[in-house]
Amino acid sequence: MPFSLYDITVPSYRQTLGAVAGLLDKAEAYCAETSIPSAELIDARLFDDMFPFSYQVKSTVVHSVGALNALAGGVFSPDLTPPPHTFAALRERVSAGLAALEALTPADINAYEGRDMRFEFKDFKLPFTAENFLMSFSLPNFYFHATTAYDILRHKGVMVGKRDYMGQLRLKG
């Protein structure tokens, strides 16, 4: 059975973004239970040279909805805006991303198959097809940031496990 561009992106983005929403809920509950300031998790990093939890969450939306939206113009550039600094604002960003993904149809995404796509940052440019951009750039970045958000919470003591990362499985039925 062949998979379309929509099939290999949107359902996976929705599954993992839903899991990221659950991570936000667990992180906020942990702050309330332990009386630690929310900024301690929102600004947490695994290492000093890495971006904080808030950036990781923001980047899951950037590399899912942002990547799919960029297909229309054929160019994706990094989102340099600061990440949200509250759980409510992070949750709103993820919720908006999930709503945008829900609104996409297979025809919307499959129409970009074979089209030129380019990553640009300042003078640096990488040429792709839409498929190769999504499969070799967008999806790996998306999963990297979702995993790093999960890892930051685990490192800070939030009780999350593999099921929290996996999200709602797409079972036969």
C-alpha positions as CSV (number, residue, x, y, z in Angstrom):
1,M,0.0,0.0,0.0
2,P,1.6,3.3,-1.1
3,F,1.8,6.2,1.4
4,S,1.2,9.8,0.3
5,L,3.0,12.8,1.5
6,Y,0.1,13.6,3.8
7,D,0.1,10.0,5.2
8,I,3.7,10.2,6.2
9,T,3.6,13.6,7.9
10,V,0.3,14.9,9.2
11,P,-0.8,11.9,11.3
12,S,2.6,11.6,12.9
13,Y,2.8,15.4,13.6
14,R,-0.7,15.2,15.2
15,Q,0.3,12.2,17.4
16,T,3.5,13.7,18.7
17,L,2.1,17.2,19.1
18,G,-0.7,15.7,21.2
19,A,1.9,14.0,23.3
20,V,3.8,17.3,23.7
21,A,0.5,18.8,24.9
22,G,0.3,16.1,27.5
23,L,4.0,16.8,28.5
24,L,3.0,20.4,29.2
25,D,0.1,19.2,31.4
26,K,2.5,17.0,33.4
27,A,5.1,19.7,33.7
28,E,2.7,22.2,35.0
29,A,1.2,19.7,37.5
30,Y,4.7,18.9,38.7
31,C,5.4,22.6,39.4
32,A,2.2,22.8,41.4
33,E,2.9,19.6,43.3
34,T,6.5,20.5,44.2
35,S,6.0,24.3,44.5
36,I,8.8,25.0,42.1
37,P,8.4,28.1,39.9
38,S,7.2,27.2,36.4
39,A,10.2,29.1,35.0
40,E,12.5,26.4,36.4
41,L,11.0,23.9,33.9
42,I,10.2,26.3,31.1
43,D,13.8,27.7,31.0
44,A,15.4,24.3,31.8
45,R,18.1,23.0,29.5
46,L,20.0,19.7,29.3
47,F,23.3,21.6,28.8
48,D,24.2,25.3,28.8
49,D,24.7,25.4,25.0
50,M,21.3,23.9,24.3
51,F,18.0,25.7,23.9
52,P,15.5,25.6,26.8
53,F,12.3,23.5,27.2
54,S,10.2,26.4,25.9
55,Y,12.2,26.5,22.6
56,Q,11.9,22.7,22.2
57,V,8.1,22.9,22.5
58,K,7.9,25.9,20.1
59,S,10.1,24.0,17.6
60,T,7.8,21.0,17.5
61,V,5.1,23.4,16.0
62,V,7.7,25.1,13.7
63,H,8.9,21.8,12.3
64,S,5.4,20.5,11.8
65,V,2.8,23.1,10.9
66,G,5.5,25.6,10.0
67,A,7.2,23.2,7.6
68,L,3.9,22.2,5.9
69,N,2.9,25.9,5.6
70,A,6.3,26.7,4.0
71,L,5.6,24.2,1.2
72,A,3.2,26.8,-0.4
73,G,6.0,29.3,-0.9
74,G,8.8,26.8,-1.4
75,V,11.0,28.2,1.3
76,F,11.5,27.4,4.9
77,S,13.5,29.6,7.2
78,P,14.1,29.2,11.0
79,D,11.6,30.9,13.3
80,L,13.8,33.3,15.3
81,T,10.9,34.7,17.5
82,P,11.3,34.0,21.2
83,P,9.4,31.0,22.6
84,P,6.5,31.5,24.9
85,H,7.4,31.8,28.6
86,T,4.3,30.4,30.3
87,F,2.7,27.0,30.3
88,A,-0.5,28.6,29.1
89,A,1.2,30.3,26.1
90,L,3.1,27.1,25.3
91,R,-0.2,25.1,25.5
92,E,-1.9,27.7,23.2
93,R,0.9,27.4,20.6
94,V,0.6,23.6,20.6
95,S,-3.2,23.7,20.5
96,A,-3.1,26.1,17.6
97,G,-0.7,23.8,15.8
98,L,-3.0,20.8,16.4
99,A,-5.9,22.8,15.1
100,A,-4.0,23.8,12.0
101,L,-3.0,20.1,11.3
102,E,-6.7,19.0,11.7
103,A,-7.7,21.5,9.1
104,L,-5.3,20.1,6.5
105,T,-6.6,17.6,4.0
106,P,-4.7,15.0,2.0
107,A,-5.3,17.0,-1.1
108,D,-3.7,20.1,0.5
109,I,-0.4,18.3,1.3
110,N,-0.2,15.8,-1.6
111,A,-0.4,18.7,-4.1
112,Y,3.2,19.6,-3.1
113,E,4.6,16.3,-4.2
114,G,7.6,16.8,-6.5
115,R,7.7,20.5,-6.0
116,D,10.9,22.4,-5.2
117,M,11.6,23.4,-1.6
118,R,14.5,25.3,-0.1
119,F,15.8,25.8,3.4
120,E,17.3,29.3,3.8
121,F,19.1,30.9,6.7
122,K,20.8,34.2,5.7
123,D,23.1,33.3,2.8
124,F,22.9,29.5,3.5
125,K,20.6,27.6,1.2
126,L,19.7,23.9,0.8
127,P,17.7,22.7,-2.2
128,F,15.1,19.9,-1.7
129,T,12.0,18.5,-3.2
130,A,9.0,18.8,-0.9
131,E,9.2,15.1,0.0
132,N,12.9,15.2,0.8
133,F,12.5,18.4,2.8
134,L,9.8,16.8,5.0
135,M,11.4,13.4,5.3
136,S,15.1,14.4,5.8
137,F,14.8,17.8,7.4
138,S,11.4,18.5,8.9
139,L,10.5,15.2,10.5
140,P,14.0,14.6,12.0
141,N,14.0,18.1,13.5
142,F,10.4,17.7,14.8
143,Y,11.3,14.4,16.6
144,F,14.6,15.9,17.9
145,H,12.8,18.8,19.6
146,A,9.9,16.6,20.9
147,T,12.5,14.1,22.3
148,T,14.6,16.9,23.8
149,A,11.5,18.5,25.5
150,Y,10.7,15.0,27.0
151,D,14.3,14.5,28.1
152,I,14.5,17.9,29.8
153,L,11.4,17.1,31.9
154,R,12.8,13.6,32.8
155,H,16.1,15.3,33.8
156,K,14.2,17.7,36.0
157,G,12.3,15.0,37.8
158,V,9.0,15.1,36.1
159,M,7.5,11.6,36.1
160,V,7.0,11.0,32.4
161,G,7.5,7.8,30.6
162,K,7.6,6.3,27.1
163,R,3.8,6.3,26.9
164,D,3.7,10.0,27.5
165,Y,6.2,10.5,24.6
166,M,4.3,8.1,22.3
167,G,1.0,9.9,22.5
168,Q,-2.2,8.4,21.1
169,L,-1.4,5.4,19.0
170,R,-3.1,5.0,15.7
171,L,-4.6,1.6,16.2
172,K,-6.4,-0.6,13.8
173,G,-10.1,-0.1,14.1
